[in-house]
Amino acid sequence: MRRIPRPTGRTLAIFGLAILASIAFAIVAREIRIPAVDDLDIRIEMWMHRTLDSKVGDVWAYTASFVGSNVFLIPMLALVAWLCVRRRRYEAVVVLAIDAAAVMLGNIALKHVFERERPHLFDKLAIPTDYSFPSGHSMSAVGVWGVIAAVVIHLYPRHRTAVIATAIPLILSIGLSRIYFGVHWPFDVLGGFLAGTPPLLVSVHLLHAPRREVATP
């Protein structure tokens, strides 16, 4: 009879963090219905607009938003999947595909659950017509770009530090750029980051969990 291996401390920590992120998302989702949170969102949004509004800020935000868009993200997924196939890491292709589908479709579903209206405080960028919470760019930044980084580390472990050092500011920039442009509330971005965390953690676990032989008596 085969015995199921016991979960390691690393596995328990990853799934514990995924649960905590889900709880935090639920709290944020509840709080956005409170008027005081709307006031805080407006104050943060206007402060960021007044503080960072410049030509340099525009270039940074346009670049980050474009990198976080599906127009750029989907070809990058295809490129990384191709690298996986070349190195015969087919399991990584499956993880990429399932993660991207879960994040993108999950964001659409969540937006229709909460139906939060977009901010209309200034016109740096045309306001999208769909709902605002959670931010799709932010959710994909963590849940898809984060997994792309994990797959690259899986393929090229020697470059782990450089990949992480690039991925973290990229993810933050994508989310913050949406506040800068006034197309998302700050709590939308926070919600997107939190909603993208569980699929990221599960994908990291699947990619980097040590392979164990199943004991048979």
C-alpha distance (Angstrom), angle and dihedral (degrees) to the residues before:
residue distance angle dihedral
M1 . . .
R2 3.80 . .
R3 3.76 118.4 .
I4 3.81 120.5 -143.2
P5 3.83 108.4 -127.6
R6 3.77 116.0 -115.9
P7 3.81 115.7 -107.7
T8 3.79 114.1 -102.2
G9 3.78 124.8 -126.7
R10 3.80 88.6 -105.8
T11 3.79 91.4 55.3
L12 3.80 92.3 48.6
A13 3.83 90.5 48.4
I14 3.82 92.7 51.1
F15 3.78 94.3 49.3
G16 3.81 90.5 42.3
L17 3.81 89.8 55.9
A18 3.81 90.0 47.3
I19 3.80 90.0 53.9
L20 3.82 91.8 47.1
A21 3.82 90.6 50.6
S22 3.81 89.8 50.6
I23 3.80 91.3 50.5
A24 3.81 91.0 47.7
F25 3.81 89.7 50.7
A26 3.81 90.4 51.7
I27 3.82 89.8 51.5
V28 3.81 92.5 49.5
A29 3.82 90.4 46.6
R30 3.80 89.4 53.9
E31 3.81 93.9 45.9
I32 3.81 95.9 53.0
R33 3.80 88.4 71.1
I34 3.83 90.6 62.5
P35 3.86 115.6 94.3
A36 3.82 92.0 -137.6
V37 3.82 89.0 62.1
D38 3.80 89.8 53.5
D39 3.80 88.9 54.9
L40 3.81 91.1 49.3
D41 3.81 90.7 48.3
I42 3.81 90.5 52.5
R43 3.81 93.2 48.4
I44 3.81 93.4 49.5
E45 3.80 92.5 44.6
M46 3.80 94.0 50.2
W47 3.82 93.0 43.5
M48 3.80 90.9 53.4
H49 3.80 91.0 46.4
R50 3.82 93.2 50.8
T51 3.81 94.5 42.5
L52 3.81 102.3 44.4
D53 3.82 104.4 26.0
S54 3.82 105.3 125.7
K55 3.79 141.8 109.6
V56 3.79 89.8 -92.0
G57 3.80 89.6 50.0
D58 3.79 90.2 50.0
V59 3.81 92.5 52.7
W60 3.80 91.7 47.4
A61 3.79 93.5 47.6
Y62 3.81 95.9 43.8
T63 3.80 90.3 50.0
A64 3.81 94.0 47.0
S65 3.81 93.3 45.8
F66 3.79 92.0 48.9
V67 3.81 92.3 49.1
G68 3.81 88.3 50.0
S69 3.81 94.2 49.6
N70 3.79 124.4 98.5
V71 3.81 88.9 -118.4
F72 3.81 88.6 69.2
L73 3.80 99.9 24.5
I74 3.81 99.1 57.1
P75 3.85 94.7 54.5
M76 3.81 88.3 47.6
L77 3.81 89.8 53.1
A78 3.80 89.1 51.3
L79 3.82 91.4 48.8
V80 3.81 93.9 50.2
A81 3.81 90.8 44.9
W82 3.82 88.7 53.4
L83 3.82 90.1 51.9
C84 3.81 88.7 51.5
V85 3.80 91.8 51.3
R86 3.81 91.2 49.3
R87 3.81 89.6 54.3
R88 3.81 92.1 41.7
R89 3.79 93.4 -117.8
Y90 3.78 93.7 141.3
E91 3.80 93.5 158.6
A92 3.81 88.5 63.5
V93 3.82 90.4 55.1
V94 3.81 89.9 54.2
V95 3.82 91.5 48.5
L96 3.82 91.1 49.5
A97 3.80 93.5 49.1
I98 3.80 96.2 46.7
D99 3.81 93.2 43.4
A100 3.82 94.5 49.5
A101 3.81 92.6 47.0
A102 3.81 92.2 47.2
V103 3.81 93.6 49.0
M104 3.80 97.5 44.4
L105 3.79 96.6 42.7
G106 3.79 91.4 39.6
N107 3.79 91.0 55.3
I108 3.80 91.7 53.2
A109 3.80 90.6 49.9
L110 3.81 93.7 47.5
K111 3.80 92.6 49.8
H112 3.79 90.4 55.4
V113 3.80 90.8 48.0
F114 3.81 95.2 54.7
E115 3.85 100.9 27.9
R116 3.80 95.1 -163.5
E117 3.79 115.1 175.3
R118 3.80 121.3 -121.0
P119 3.82 120.2 -108.6
H120 3.81 117.4 -99.5
L121 3.81 101.2 -169.1
F122 3.82 100.4 121.9
D123 3.79 138.6 -7.7
K124 3.80 107.9 -117.5
L125 3.80 88.6 132.4
A126 3.78 136.0 10.0
I127 3.81 107.8 -86.4
P128 3.83 112.1 -118.6
T129 3.78 115.7 -122.1
D130 3.80 98.7 -131.4
Y131 3.80 126.2 85.4
S132 3.78 123.5 -73.0
F133 3.83 110.4 -136.1
P134 2.97 121.0 107.7
S135 3.80 105.2 17.8
G136 3.80 109.2 -118.2
H137 3.81 92.5 -153.5
S138 3.80 91.1 52.4
M139 3.79 94.5 44.8
S140 3.81 90.9 50.1
A141 3.81 91.5 43.9
V142 3.80 90.6 61.8
G143 3.79 101.2 26.4
V144 3.81 99.6 41.5
W145 3.81 108.4 18.3
G146 3.80 87.9 43.1
V147 3.80 90.4 54.5
I148 3.80 91.6 45.6
A149 3.81 86.9 56.1
A150 3.81 90.4 48.2
V151 3.81 91.0 51.1
V152 3.81 92.0 48.9
I153 3.81 88.6 51.9
H154 3.81 88.1 48.2
L155 3.81 89.3 54.5
Y156 3.81 98.0 38.0
P157 3.83 108.4 24.7
R158 3.81 93.1 170.8
H159 3.81 88.9 68.4
R160 3.81 94.8 52.7
T161 3.82 95.8 117.5
A162 3.81 94.5 47.3
V163 3.82 92.4 47.5
I164 3.81 93.0 50.0
A165 3.81 91.6 45.3
T166 3.81 89.2 53.7
A167 3.81 98.0 40.7
I168 3.82 98.7 52.7
P169 3.84 98.0 56.3
L170 3.81 89.8 39.9
I171 3.81 92.2 54.7
L172 3.81 92.5 46.2
S173 3.81 92.4 46.6
I174 3.80 92.7 51.9
G175 3.79 91.7 53.9
L176 3.81 96.5 41.9
S177 3.80 92.1 48.0
R178 3.81 89.2 63.9
I179 3.81 90.3 56.7
Y180 3.82 90.7 45.2
F181 3.81 90.7 55.3
G182 3.79 92.5 46.0
V183 3.81 94.0 -124.8
H184 3.81 93.8 117.2
W185 3.78 136.6 33.6
P186 3.83 116.8 -120.1
F187 3.82 90.4 -112.4
D188 3.83 88.5 53.9
V189 3.78 88.9 58.6
L190 3.80 92.8 45.5
G191 3.80 89.3 49.3
G192 3.80 90.8 49.5
F193 3.80 92.1 51.4
L194 3.81 91.1 49.7
A195 3.82 94.4 45.0
G196 3.80 91.0 51.2
T197 3.81 93.7 50.5
P198 3.85 101.0 76.0
P199 3.84 95.0 53.5
L200 3.80 89.0 45.5
L201 3.80 92.7 52.1
V202 3.79 94.0 45.5
S203 3.82 90.5 48.8
V204 3.82 91.9 48.6
H205 3.79 89.1 51.2
L206 3.80 92.2 51.0
L207 3.80 92.6 47.3
H208 3.79 99.7 44.2
A209 3.79 105.6 26.7
P210 3.82 109.7 123.0
R211 3.78 113.3 -105.9
R212 3.82 111.7 -118.4
E213 3.74 131.4 -169.4
V214 3.78 111.7 -121.6
A215 3.79 109.6 -123.0
T216 3.80 118.4 -123.8
P217 3.81 122.1 -170.4
